[in-house]
Amino acid sequence: MNPIRCKLAVALRAARAAIGWTQSEVANHLRLPRQGLPRMERALQNISADYLLMLVNFYAERGVKIIYAEESSVRIEINDKALACARQRLEEKYR
């Protein structure tokens, strides 16, 4: 399995978890194919540049940066906006 694809898969899962959205919610919001995001998050399919850009921008708008850095490393940064988003989602879920 491609190590970069695995690293991106982990980063995508972590970014989604950080904002408190489910796979279905993200996929529906971005109009991704039904099994697209789950397969990307498990590194079972290649991620097209278009989908990757769409996902990176989606998470960045919600306070999570996915960064492809030197030496093929991938990291995420979570700011207060992401935490507020996650808090709001959890409050809505448990009302």
ABEGO torsion letter per residue (X at the ends): XBAAAAAAAAAAAAAAAAAGBBAAAAAAAAGBBAAAAAAAAAGABBBBAAAAAAAAAAAAAAGBBBBBBBGGBBBBBBBAAAAAAAAAAAAAAAX
